[in-house]
Amino acid sequence: MHHLFPQQADTIARIGFANIKAQLLSEEVLERKQEILEANLHLTGGATC
C-alpha cells in the first residue's frame, strides 16, 4: 500500500478537478453545438451581429 504525501494527494486532487472541469466544459460545448449550428443557418451575408 502506497502512502501519499500531502503535497502529492493535493496535486492528484487538483489534476482530478481539472479533468472534471474540462469534461464539463466539453459537454457544455456539445450541448450548445446544435444551438450554434442552428444560429449559423440563420446568417445572411456572414454577419452574426
N, C-alpha and C positions, 0 to 999 in steps of 0.2 A: 504494500500500500504506500502510495506516494503522499508525502505531506507537502502542501504548497506553502510557500512563504506568503505573508500578507500581500506583498507587492505583486507577486505572481497571480494570486487569486483576484486581486483588483484589476490587473491587466486583462485577465481572461474574462472577467465580468464586463469590462469596458468593450472588449472585442465582440462579445456576445451581444451587447446592447447595440453596437454599431451595425452588426449584421441584421438584427431585428429591425432597426430603423431603416436600413437600406431596403429590406424586403417590403416593409410597409410603404415606403415611397414608390417602389416599382409597382406595387399592387395598385396604389392610387393612380399612377400614370396609366396602367392598363384599364382601370375603371373609367378613366376620362378619355381614353383613346377613341371610343365610339363618338363621344360628345365632340371631341376635337375634329374628327373626320367629318362629322355632320356639319360642323361650323364651316369647315373648308368648302363644303359643297355649295354653301350659300354665297360664296365670294363672287363679286363681279369686278373684273379688272385687276384682281390680285390684291386689293387693299383690304385690310382687316379692321380698319377704324372708320 
